[in-house]
Amino acid sequence: MVISPAVPRLVIAAPSSGSGKTTVATGLMAALAARGLAVSPHKVGPDYIDPGYHALATGRVGRNLDAYLCGPELVGPLFLHGARGCDIAVVEGVMGLYDGAAGEGELASTAQVAKLLRAPVVLVVDASSQSRSVAALVHGFVSFDPEVRVGGVILNKVASDRHEALLREAVDSVGVPVLGVLRRAARVDVPSRHLGLVPVAERRASAVEAVAAMAAQVADGCDLEALVGLARGAGPLSCAAWDAAEVLAPSPPPPLPVPTSGAAAPGPPLRTGRPRPQAPDGLKRVAVAGGAAFTFSYAEHSELLAAAGAEVVSVDPLRDEELPEGTDGLVIGGGFPEVYASELSANEALRKSVAELALSGAPVAAECAGLLYLCRELDGLPMCGVLDASARMSERLTLGYRDAVAVSDSALAVAGTRMRGHEFHRTVVEPGAGAAPAWGMRAPERRVEGFVERGVHASYLHTHWAAEPGVARRFVERCRTS
């Protein structure tokens, strides 16, 4: 068993969404970074947007910890991977503290992740419409699961000094320390739209100002020394840091048999452990879509592609008129193509470049926004035309975890591969599946979805490749054979 040193860490949680978790977590990250600490930022769940603000606050990649997509066993290793070389880690929770995957108990909840990380929890409470009742609320969250250690409370949206005094007296009565009090402050608000906060990439200058305001509010209203002290009380983790090269390494060969009496002695002893793979001859170039229209991706995907032998380069479909020279494969993640449909459509040169790559049989992996971009049209505007399907905005929000199985052999997986994913969109693609669908959904409803055509794998389903690292290896191998 590997016992990893205890990286000081806190989980920022709340009784419900809208309580101020993002403001407190992002502001705390920025305030600690301003003090010269190397801060590791993390987000519970599949959210892509909050990690962008975390990265702005810390100067480090924001990483997700999702026990549904990756399995509980990977939460600790992925956390340690992101926290390498850091002085402290701040983990922003998701929804309410005990809310997780629907019908799955505590799975994927902030509470489960806090327990897996052996991390103390700071509860952010929206106190705008209560006084003494806050004691009952805090007591309930502290006592609901004794394995979850709520180490303190930050009171948010406090109206006045009198209001603060009443709240402090109430929380003191249940024996939980108040580690911060924040007044109402419009300057820290981040604009939202149909799928949540507006990503950093779309409003960088104003996002920088908002993060600075969050940092100032947290530094003024919270006891940073007490918060750091609480973080230092996190327990050690009995796991090793995740490493893309190690998870893609071939299994070590079996040990030589023990010779019988009189047999020749075996040769030199085999090396123990998992050997790190050597980069294959001739790196293959994989372009990953980015820019303001395609902001949704997990950092581990690019790390796995690189470990599998790819040179990972970026392409911005809003600005670049052709794919990077020598592109052998393309990954188009999620984002907001519906917001930039006219600009994406106007970039006809890149649309043709993407279509030519796809028609050549090269591997193309497209998730959600990438699916829309590959369609014939989006809200009546021409897109890449790789798929004979059209996409449009819808009033209906499709949201939730999915248990899926690959229906067709593709550049990502062989048929029968089971993966868990997440859907989050307000668009509709018609038809919803091609002649060779990408996924069969096992839960919460049975249906097929997505498209597998030539080297293209296009689907609404967001997946986390750390759960199935062979996806990256297979994709890069297809780059070599296509």
N, C-alpha and C positions, 0 to 999 in steps of 0.2 A: 504494500500500500504506500502510495506517495503522499506525504503530508506537505502541502505547499505553505509557504510563509503567509501569514495573515496580512493581506493588503487591507489597510483601514478602509472601511466601506460603510455606506448608509443607503437605505432604501427610502425614497420619498414617496409616500402613499397618501391616500385620502379616503374618506367615506364614500365618495361618489365622483363621477366626472364633473368637471366644472368647478372644482373646489380651489384650484390654483396650483396643482402639482407642477405643471410645466413652468410657471413663473418661479416657484420656489426652487425647483431642481436646477433650472437653467441659471437662475440668479446665483444660487449657491456655487455651482460649478465655476461661473465667471468670477465670483468674489474670492474663491479659494485660489483660482489661477492668478488673480491679481496680487495675491500674497506670495507668489513665487512657487506654489505647489504644482506638481505635474498631476493633473486631474484626469482620471479615466471616466468617460461618460458612457452610460448605458441606458437602454430603454426596455422595459418589459413589454413583450408582445410584438406584433408584426408591424407596428407603426414605422413609416419611413420619414415622416416630416419632422417630428420632434428631434431625432438624432441630428438633423441639419442645424438646428439651433444649438444643440449640445456641442457640436463640432465648432461652431462659431465662438462659443463661450470658452472652450478649452484649447483649441488649436489641435485637437486630436480627432480621429475618426469616431463618430458616434456609432455604437454597436448595439444590436438587439439581443435580448435574451428571451427566447420563446420556447417554453416547455412543451407546447403542442407541436409546433413545426419541427423542432429538433429533438424532442424527447428530454425528460428531466435529467438524464445522465449527461447531457452535453452542456447544461447550464453552467456548471462550475468550470469545466475546461474552457468554454468560450469566454467566460468572464475573465479567467486568468490570462487568456490570450490577449484580450483587449487591455488588461491592466498591467501588462509587462512594463517595468521601469517606472511605474507611477507611484506617487506618494499617497494618493487617496483615490477612491472611486465613489461616484455618486450614481445611483440607479433610480431612474424615474419609473414609477409604477404605471399601471394601466387601469382605467375605470376605477371602481371601488376596490379597497384592499382585498376583499374576499371574492371578487367577481372574476370568473375564468371562462373557459370554454363551456358553452351551453350544454347542460346535461352531463357534464364530466366532473362534477364535484369541484375540488380545488385546482384541477389541472389548468395550467397556464395563468393562474392568478398571481397577483403581486405577492400574496401571502406565501404561496408555494415557492416562488423564486427566492423570497427572503429567507425561508427555511433552508432551501438548498444552498444558499450562499452563507448561511449562519450569520446573517447581517441584521443589525438593529434597524427598526423602522421608525421613521419620523412621520407622524400623522398630520397632514395639512387640513385644517378644518375651516370651512367657510362659516364664519361666525356672524354674518351680516344680519341674520334674523333671529338671533337667540342670545340668551345670557346664561342663566343657571342650567338650562337644559343641556348645555354643552357637556356638563359633567356626566349625564346619563349616556350621551352619545359616545364619549371617550371611554367610559367604563365598559360599554358594550363591546367596542372594538378591541379593547385590551383583554377582555375576559373570554371572548368568543373562541379563540384558539390559543391555549396556553403555550404552544410551541412557537408562536409568533411573538417576538420581543418588541413591544412598542416602547421605545426609549424616551420619547418626548413628543410634544405637540407644538406646531406652529399655527397660531391663530391668524387667519387671513380676513381681509375686508372688515377690519375693526373700525368702528365709526368715530370713537372719541376716547379721551382718557378715562371717563367714567365707565364707558362700555368695556374698556380693557380691564379695569379694576374688577368689575363684576365677573368677567370671564376668567381672569386669573384665580379669583377666589373659588370659583366653581371647579376648575380643573385641579387646583391644589387639593380639593377635598377628596379626590380619587387617587391621589398620590402619584400623578404623572407630571414631570417637570414641563413647564412652558419654556421652549427654547427660542421662541421668536414671536413677535407681534407685528403684523403688516397692516398698514392703513390702506384704504381704497386708493388706487392710483391708476388713472386712465392711461398714463404714459407708457405703462408696461404692456398694454393690451396689444395682441397680435391679431391682425385681420383674419377672418375665416371665410370660407365659401363652401361649395357643395360637398367636399370631402374632408373638411377640417381646416387647419391653419394653412395659410399661404406659405409655400416653401421658401426657404432662405434664398435659393437661386433666383427667385422672381422679384425679390425686394431687398437685395443685399444691403444697400446703404441704410434703409430704414430698419432692417433687421439688426444691423450693428448697433444702431441707436437704442432699439428696444432691449437688446441683451445688456447693454451698458446700464440702462435704467433698471432692469431686473437686478443686476449685480449691486447697484447702489441701494436699492430698496432692501435687499436681503442683508447687505453689510450693515445698514443702519438699524434694521429691525430685529436681527437675529443674533444670538450669542454664538459667534463662529468658533470660539475656543471650546465651548461646550459641545458643539456639533462635531468638531474634530475629535474631541475626547471620546464621544460616544462611538464614533467610527472606529477608533482604535480598540474598542472592546469586541470587535467581530472575531469570531473563532477561526481556527485554521481549517483549510479545506483538504479533504483526503482525495485529491485528484491532481493530475498534471495539466498544464496549459495545453490547449488544442494547438496543433501545428499542421498546416495544410500539407507540407511535404511528408510528414510522418503518416498522416491518414491515407495518403495516396501511395505510400511505399508498399512494395510487394511483401507478402508474408515471408518471414525468414525460412530457409530450407529446414527440413526435419533434421534432428541430430543423427550423426553416424551411429550405427549399431555398436553396442559394446562387444568387443571381440571375445570369442571363447578362448579357453586355455590353448596356448600354442599357436593361435592365429597371429597374423602380422599385425603390428601396432597400427592404429589409424594414423592418418596424416595430421597436419596441424589442426588444432581445435577451431571449430567454427566460431565466428564472432557472434556474440549475443546481442539481442535487441533488434530493432527494425531498421534496416539500412535506409539511408536517405537516397532517393532516386537521383540519378544523374540526368541532366537535361538532355533530351533526345537531340540527335543531329538535326540541325535546321529547324530553329524555332518557328512555329506557325503563328501568324499574326491574327489575333482576334480583336475586332473593334467592338467597344462597348458604348452604346448610345448614352449621351449625357446632355448637359445644358438645361435650360429652364423647362423644356417640355418633357424631359425624361429624367426625373430626379430620384426615382425609386429604385434602389439597388442595395444589396447587402455587400459589405466590403469583402466578406469571405468568398463570394463568387469569383471576384477577380484574383484573389489570393490562390484559390484552388485552380483556376485556369493557368496561372503562372507556374504553379507547382506541377501541373500536368504537362508542361512544356510549351506554353503559349507565351508570346510577347503580347501583352495587353495594351492596347492603345485606345484612345477615346475619339468619338465623333459626335458633333453637335448637329442634329438634323435641322436646327433653325439657322445655322450659320455656314456649315461646311457644304460645298457644292459637289463633293465626291467623297467616297470612302477612302480611308488612308491607303496609300499605294501598297499593293501586295496583300490586301485583306483576304484572309482565308476563311474567316467565319465572323458572324455578327451576333451580338447579344443586345436585345432591345428590351429593357425593363419597363417598369411602370412609370406613371407620371400623369401629366395633364395635356395630352394632345388635343383634347376638345377645346381647351382654352386658346391653343395656338394653331387651330386647324387651318386658318387662312395663311399663316406664315409657312407652315409645313407644306401646304399645297403649292404655295408659290415657289418653293425650292424644288422645281421640277428636275433639275440636274441630279440632285441627290436621290430623289425618288426613283429615277431611272437607274442610277448606280446600284441602289438596293435591289431593285427588281432583277437586274442583270446578274447580280451575285446569287440571288435565290434561284433563278432559272438555271444557273450553271450547276446546281446540285450542291453547292457549298452549304454547310450547316448554318442555320439561322434559328436562334431561340428568341421567341417573343412572348412577353408576359403582359397581359392587360393593355397598357398603353401601346406596347409593341404590337399586339394583335390589331388594335385599331389602325395603326400606321400601315400595316401590311394589307389592310382591306382595300377594296376598289374605291370606296369613298367614305368620308366621315362628315356627317351632316350636310351631304350633298356636294362636298368639295373633294376633288380627286386626291387620292393617297397613292400608295405604291402600286396597287393593283396586283400584288403577289397572290392574294386570295380572292376567289370569286364570292365576295361577301361585302355587305355594306354595314356601316356602323352609324349610330345616331344617339344623341342624348336622350335620356329618359327621366321621368319624374321618380321612378322607383329606385331606391337604394338597395343594391345587392351586397350583403355584408355577412361574413362569418367564416369560421374554419370549415375545412373540407377534408374528408378522408377519401383519397382517390387512388386509382390504379391505372397504369398506362395501358391503353387499349391497343395501340399500334406500335410496332418497332419504329424508333425514331433516332435522331441525332443525340437525344438526351437519355433515352432509356429503352430497354427491351420490353416488349409487351408482358404484362404481369407484374412489373415493378410497382410496388405500393409506396406512395408518398403522401404526406399530409401537406395541405396548402391553405391559402386564405384568399377569399374574394372580397373586393372592395371597389365598387364602381357604380356609376349612375348612367351607364350606357348600355345599349343593346346591339348585338351583332346578329345579322340575319343572312344566311342560316346560322344557327349556333354551333353547328358541328359540320365537318366535312365528311367525305366518303370514308376517310380513315380518321376517326376522331383521335384527339390527343389523350383525353382522360375519361374514365368512367367514374362518376362520383358514387361512393358507397354510402356516404352520410353527409348531411341530414336527409338528402333525397337521392334516389337513384336516377341518373341520367348520364348521357354522354355529352362531351363538350370539347371544343377546340379542333385544330386542324393539323394533320401530318401530311405534307406534300413535298416530294423530293427530299431535300435536306431541311425543310422548314418544320419547326414545332412551334405552333402558335396557340395560345390559350389565355383565358382570363385568370387562371390560377397562379398566384404567387407562391413560390416554393423557396425553401432555404436549403442550398446545396450541401451545407455542412452535415445535414441529416443523411445524405446519400452522395458522398463525394465522388462515387463512380460516375455521376452525371458529368462532371467536369472532364474526367479522363476520357469518357466516350466521346464528348463533344470535340476535344482536341484530336483524338484519333480520327474522327470523321474529317477534320480539317486536312489531315494528311492523305486521306484516301479519296476525297471528292475531286 
